[in-house]
Each structure stands twice: as structure tokens, then as C-alpha cells.
Amino acid sequence: MRKTNTKTSGVKKTKMPPAKSPEEQEQRMISAAMDLAEQQLLDGTASSQVICHYLKLASTKDRAEKEKLEEEIKLLRAKTKSIESGEKMEKAYTEALQAMREYSGHKYDEDI
């Protein structure tokens, strides 16, 4: 039988417990890919795609797009909060109007 070469390309393999969720597994895979890309860049063996990917991340256009996306997310959260607040106010007004009707002697009518 042939002996297999157990040398790795500078990547340290450690045994980890299985991931508890798909999200955790995804984060592990991303982390491993980032570590490998970093090692390839340091060794000078990175492909042109890897180099271009990290150059793009460093561009001002990419940073501006990220900032724009973050602001859009903030805006959507504010709109959601405003809608929820409006629904709460509408409910409070309805309850106040119903209480006033009851105080004035009118019976409760769900159709109003």
C-alpha cells in the first residue's frame, strides 16, 4: 500500500464539534474561506479572482454602496416603526371614542 502524504498547505486542521445550526455552519465555512484566502495572499499564491475580490472590497465605491445600504435599512426600520406606532395610535383612538360613547349613555356597537 502507498503512504498518503499528510502534509497540508500551511492550513491548520482542528477538530471542531458539529455545527448546531445551518447559520453556524455557514459562518464556519466563511471563516475558513477567509483564512485560506488570507494565507494565499500572504504566500503569493492567490488567484486573480481572489485578488480582485479584495481589491473591490477596498474601493471607495464599495464603501459608499455599503453605507447606502445601511441607511436604506435604517429607513426601512423607521418606516416599520412608524407604521406600528400608527396602528397603536389608531387602536387607542378607537378605544377612547368607545369609552366616550359609553360615558355619554350610548350602547357599545361593534359596527361603528
LOBA-63026 format. One record per residue: z negated, x, y of N, C-alpha, C in turn; residue in one letter; residue number from 1. Coordinates in steps of 0.05 Angstrom, whole numbers. Example, Ala and Ser with C-alpha at 12.3 -4.5 7.8 and 13.67 -1.06 7.14 Angstrom:
% residues 2
{{-156,264,-114},{-156,246,-90},{-156,264,-66},"A",1}
{{-142,257,-45},{-143,273,-21},{-157,258,1},"S",2}
This chain:
% residues 112
{{0,17,-24},{0,0,0},{0,17,25},"M",1}
{{13,7,46},{14,21,71},{-11,15,87},"R",2}
{{-20,35,101},{-42,30,120},{-30,19,146},"K",3}
{{-44,0,157},{-34,-10,183},{-48,4,206},"T",4}
{{-34,8,227},{-45,22,250},{-63,3,265},"N",5}
{{-88,10,268},{-108,-8,281},{-111,-1,310},"T",6}
{{-95,18,321},{-96,24,349},{-85,1,366},"K",7}
{{-98,-4,388},{-87,-24,406},{-78,-9,431},"T",8}
{{-63,-23,448},{-52,-10,472},{-73,-11,495},"S",9}
{{-96,0,490},{-116,1,511},{-131,-25,516},"G",10}
{{-125,-46,501},{-137,-72,505},{-161,-73,486},"V",11}
{{-184,-78,497},{-208,-80,481},{-210,-108,469},"K",12}
{{-212,-110,443},{-214,-136,430},{-244,-141,424},"K",13}
{{-254,-164,433},{-281,-171,427},{-281,-199,415},"T",14}
{{-298,-202,396},{-300,-228,382},{-317,-247,399},"K",15}
{{-306,-270,406},{-319,-290,422},{-323,-315,405},"M",16}
{{-343,-331,411},{-346,-356,397},{-322,-374,405},"P",17}
{{-316,-394,388},{-294,-411,395},{-299,-427,421},"P",18}
{{-277,-433,435},{-280,-448,460},{-290,-476,454},"A",19}
{{-306,-486,472},{-318,-512,469},{-300,-535,479},"K",20}
{{-279,-527,495},{-261,-548,505},{-234,-535,510},"S",21}
{{-213,-551,512},{-187,-541,518},{-186,-526,545},"P",22}
{{-202,-535,564},{-203,-523,590},{-214,-494,588},"E",23}
{{-236,-492,572},{-248,-465,568},{-228,-447,554},"E",24}
{{-213,-457,535},{-193,-441,521},{-171,-432,541},"Q",25}
{{-163,-450,558},{-142,-444,577},{-152,-422,596},"E",26}
{{-177,-424,605},{-188,-403,623},{-189,-376,609},"Q",27}
{{-196,-376,584},{-197,-351,569},{-169,-339,567},"R",28}
{{-149,-355,562},{-122,-345,559},{-112,-335,586},"M",29}
{{-118,-348,608},{-110,-339,634},{-123,-312,640},"I",30}
{{-149,-310,634},{-164,-286,639},{-152,-263,623},"S",31}
{{-145,-268,597},{-134,-247,581},{-106,-238,591},"A",32}
{{-90,-257,600},{-64,-251,611},{-67,-235,637},"A",33}
{{-86,-242,654},{-90,-227,678},{-99,-199,672},"M",34}
{{-117,-196,653},{-127,-169,645},{-104,-152,635},"D",35}
{{-87,-164,618},{-64,-149,607},{-45,-141,629},"L",36}
{{-39,-160,648},{-21,-154,670},{-32,-131,687},"A",37}
{{-58,-132,692},{-71,-111,708},{-68,-84,694},"E",38}
{{-73,-84,668},{-71,-59,653},{-42,-48,653},"Q",39}
{{-23,-66,650},{5,-58,651},{13,-46,678},"Q",40}
{{3,-59,699},{9,-49,726},{-3,-21,730},"L",41}
{{-28,-17,721},{-41,9,723},{-28,30,707},"L",42}
{{-18,23,683},{-5,42,665},{24,47,673},"D",43}
{{35,30,691},{63,33,699},{82,22,678},"G",44}
{{73,4,661},{90,-8,641},{96,-37,646},"T",45}
{{89,-47,669},{92,-76,675},{122,-82,678},"A",46}
{{130,-106,669},{158,-115,672},{163,-122,701},"S",47}
{{188,-125,707},{196,-132,735},{185,-160,742},"S",48}
{{184,-178,722},{174,-205,726},{145,-204,735},"Q",49}
{{129,-188,721},{100,-186,728},{97,-174,756},"V",50}
{{112,-153,762},{110,-141,788},{118,-161,810},"I",51}
{{140,-176,806},{149,-195,826},{129,-218,829},"C",52}
{{116,-226,807},{96,-247,809},{74,-240,827},"H",53}
{{63,-216,824},{41,-207,841},{49,-200,869},"Y",54}
{{74,-191,873},{84,-187,900},{86,-214,914},"L",55}
{{95,-234,900},{98,-261,912},{70,-272,920},"K",56}
{{50,-267,903},{23,-276,910},{13,-263,935},"L",57}
{{22,-239,941},{12,-224,964},{27,-232,990},"A",58}
{{48,-248,988},{64,-254,1011},{50,-273,1030},"S",59}
{{57,-272,1055},{45,-289,1075},{54,-318,1071},"T",60}
{{79,-322,1061},{89,-348,1056},{73,-362,1035},"K",61}
{{66,-347,1014},{50,-359,992},{22,-366,1002},"D",62}
{{10,-349,1019},{-16,-355,1030},{-15,-380,1048},"R",63}
{{6,-382,1064},{10,-406,1081},{13,-431,1064},"A",64}
{{28,-429,1042},{31,-453,1025},{5,-461,1012},"E",65}
{{-12,-441,1004},{-38,-447,993},{-56,-461,1013},"K",66}
{{-56,-451,1038},{-72,-463,1059},{-63,-492,1065},"E",67}
{{-36,-496,1065},{-26,-523,1070},{-34,-541,1047},"K",68}
{{-33,-532,1023},{-41,-548,1000},{-71,-555,1002},"L",69}
{{-88,-536,1010},{-116,-541,1012},{-121,-562,1034},"E",70}
{{-107,-561,1056},{-110,-580,1078},{-101,-608,1069},"E",71}
{{-79,-609,1054},{-70,-635,1043},{-90,-647,1025},"E",72}
{{-103,-630,1009},{-124,-640,991},{-148,-651,1007},"I",73}
{{-156,-637,1028},{-177,-646,1045},{-170,-673,1058},"K",74}
{{-145,-676,1067},{-136,-701,1079},{-136,-724,1059},"L",75}
{{-127,-719,1035},{-128,-740,1014},{-157,-748,1008},"L",76}
{{-175,-729,1007},{-203,-736,1002},{-215,-752,1025},"R",77}
{{-207,-745,1050},{-217,-760,1073},{-205,-789,1073},"A",78}
{{-180,-792,1065},{-168,-818,1063},{-182,-835,1042},"K",79}
{{-187,-823,1019},{-201,-837,998},{-229,-846,1007},"T",80}
{{-243,-828,1020},{-270,-834,1030},{-269,-857,1051},"K",81}
{{-248,-857,1068},{-245,-877,1088},{-239,-904,1075},"S",82}
{{-222,-905,1054},{-216,-930,1040},{-242,-940,1027},"I",83}
{{-257,-923,1014},{-281,-931,1001},{-301,-942,1021},"E",84}
{{-303,-929,1044},{-321,-938,1065},{-312,-965,1076},"S",85}
{{-286,-969,1079},{-276,-995,1089},{-282,-1017,1069},"G",86}
{{-280,-1011,1043},{-287,-1032,1023},{-316,-1039,1025},"E",87}
{{-334,-1019,1029},{-362,-1024,1031},{-368,-1041,1056},"K",88}
{{-354,-1035,1078},{-359,-1050,1103},{-349,-1079,1100},"M",89}
{{-327,-1082,1086},{-317,-1110,1082},{-337,-1126,1065},"E",90}
{{-348,-1113,1045},{-368,-1127,1029},{-393,-1134,1046},"K",91}
{{-401,-1115,1063},{-425,-1120,1080},{-420,-1143,1099},"A",92}
{{-395,-1144,1111},{-388,-1166,1129},{-388,-1192,1115},"Y",93}
{{-377,-1193,1090},{-376,-1217,1075},{-404,-1227,1069},"T",94}
{{-422,-1209,1061},{-449,-1216,1055},{-464,-1226,1080},"E",95}
{{-459,-1213,1103},{-471,-1222,1128},{-462,-1249,1136},"A",96}
{{-436,-1254,1134},{-425,-1281,1141},{-437,-1302,1123},"L",97}
{{-439,-1296,1097},{-450,-1315,1078},{-480,-1321,1085},"Q",98}
{{-494,-1300,1093},{-522,-1304,1100},{-524,-1322,1125},"A",99}
{{-507,-1317,1144},{-507,-1334,1169},{-501,-1363,1162},"M",100}
{{-482,-1367,1144},{-475,-1395,1136},{-499,-1409,1124},"R",101}
{{-513,-1394,1106},{-536,-1405,1093},{-558,-1411,1113},"E",102}
{{-562,-1394,1132},{-583,-1398,1152},{-576,-1423,1170},"Y",103}
{{-550,-1428,1174},{-543,-1450,1191},{-542,-1476,1175},"S",104}
{{-548,-1475,1150},{-550,-1500,1135},{-526,-1506,1118},"G",105}
{{-506,-1490,1117},{-483,-1495,1101},{-488,-1485,1072},"H",106}
{{-476,-1500,1053},{-479,-1491,1025},{-462,-1467,1019},"K",107}
{{-469,-1453,999},{-453,-1430,990},{-427,-1439,978},"Y",108}
{{-405,-1429,988},{-379,-1437,977},{-363,-1411,972},"D",109}
{{-357,-1406,946},{-343,-1381,939},{-314,-1381,949},"E",110}
{{-302,-1403,954},{-275,-1404,963},{-271,-1396,992},"D",111}
{{-292,-1394,1007},{-290,-1388,1036},{-287,-1358,1040},"I",112}
